[in-house]
Amino acid sequence: MEFYIELARAGFISTTYDTEDGLILLPELQYNYAILDFKNLHISKKVKKLMDESSYNFCINSRFNEVLEKFSSQHKYNWLKEDYVELLKNLHVSSDEKRGFKIISIELVCKTSNELIAGEVGYIIGKTYTSLSGFSSRENKYANYGTLQLVLLSKYLENNGFEFWNLGHPHMEYKQRLGCVKHSRIEFLKRWDKAVQ
């Protein structure tokens, strides 16, 4: 666990890789990062409408294990292997406050059915938040709720004094639509090193 935290503090997002000798932890050396500065957040008309309807509850750390289970059931082939999931559970229970590291889950829950609609897991270090993985319901009645969860998380981070949100690889289109800007690793580390202290 200590090694994972040190990698995270150094700006590495760790995934997993299957080898002949078993699963290994793989700290990714990314060339570019998707960073959301909260002033750049874009909220679509559809998401604004959902926000006005307020048919949901936005929660932190209320259903951590269930969020992890949703990853596995929705994404059959992913890097969140069983050993990695166990590592995240252990980190969640014993977050290292001395080094400013804390694993959290974000949940968007339907008010009427109490169904978990969307969520993600990530970690806080200092004044930064880094996303690891997320999911959203594929039912038509919950269209755009995944984006709503992202917008609400951004608002939460901004209101709680975070410097920025690290969303990792910049190539996914939803990150651009959210308002992320691509930073080189050098640019990223300059900001990161100040914010994680």
Residue pairs with C-beta under 8 A, 6 or more apart in sequence:
1 87
1 90
1 91
1 94
1 96
2 96
3 25
4 14
4 25
4 87
4 91
5 91
5 96
5 99
5 101
7 14
7 25
7 27
8 14
8 101
8 123
8 125
8 130
9 99
9 101
9 125
9 196
11 185
11 188
11 189
11 192
11 193
12 27
12 28
12 29
13 27
13 28
13 30
13 130
13 132
13 166
13 168
14 25
14 26
14 27
14 28
15 25
15 26
15 28
15 79
15 84
16 23
16 24
16 25
16 26
16 79
16 80
16 81
16 83
16 84
17 23
17 24
17 26
17 79
18 81
23 81
23 83
23 84
25 84
26 79
29 185
30 168
30 169
30 185
31 184
31 185
32 169
32 170
32 182
32 183
32 184
32 185
33 166
33 167
33 168
33 169
33 170
33 182
33 183
33 185
33 188
34 166
34 167
34 168
34 169
34 170
34 172
34 175
34 176
34 180
34 181
34 182
34 183
35 164
35 165
35 166
35 167
35 180
35 181
35 182
35 183
35 188
35 191
36 154
36 164
36 165
36 167
36 175
36 178
36 179
36 180
36 181
37 164
37 179
37 181
38 154
38 155
38 157
38 158
38 162
38 164
38 165
40 179
40 180
40 181
41 151
41 154
41 155
41 158
41 178
41 179
42 177
42 178
42 179
43 51
43 151
44 144
44 147
44 177
46 143
46 144
46 147
47 144
47 147
47 148
47 151
50 56
50 144
50 145
50 148
51 148
51 151
51 152
54 111
55 110
55 111
55 112
56 108
56 109
56 110
56 111
56 117
56 145
56 148
57 107
57 108
57 109
57 111
58 106
58 107
58 108
58 149
58 152
58 153
58 156
59 106
59 107
59 108
59 109
60 104
60 105
60 106
60 107
60 156
61 92
61 104
61 105
62 105
62 107
62 109
63 105
63 107
63 109
63 116
63 119
64 89
64 92
64 104
64 105
64 121
65 89
66 107
66 116
66 119
67 105
67 106
67 107
67 116
67 119
67 120
67 121
67 135
68 80
68 85
68 88
68 89
68 105
68 121
70 116
70 119
70 135
71 78
71 80
71 121
71 133
71 134
71 135
72 78
72 80
72 85
74 135
74 138
75 133
75 135
78 133
80 132
80 133
88 103
88 121
88 132
91 101
91 103
91 123
92 103
92 104
92 105
95 101
95 102
95 103
96 102
99 125
100 124
100 125
100 126
100 196
101 123
101 124
101 125
102 123
102 124
102 125
103 121
103 122
103 123
104 121
104 122
104 123
104 124
105 119
105 120
105 121
106 119
106 120
106 121
106 122
106 134
106 149
106 153
107 116
107 118
107 119
108 116
108 117
108 118
108 119
108 145
108 148
108 149
108 152
109 115
109 116
109 117
110 117
110 142
115 137
117 136
117 137
117 142
117 145
117 149
118 134
118 135
118 136
118 137
118 142
118 145
118 146
118 148
118 149
119 134
119 135
119 149
120 131
120 132
120 133
120 134
120 135
120 149
120 153
121 132
121 133
121 134
122 129
122 130
122 131
122 132
123 129
123 130
123 132
125 196
126 163
126 195
126 196
126 197
127 161
127 162
127 163
127 195
127 196
128 162
128 163
128 164
128 165
128 166
128 192
128 195
128 196
129 153
129 157
129 162
129 165
129 166
130 165
130 166
130 167
130 168
131 165
131 166
131 167
131 168
134 146
134 149
134 150
135 146
136 142
136 145
136 146
136 149
137 145
137 146
147 174
147 177
147 178
150 174
150 178
151 178
153 165
154 165
154 178
157 165
163 191
163 194
163 195
164 191
164 195
166 188
166 192
167 175
167 178
167 180
170 176
170 180
170 182
183 191
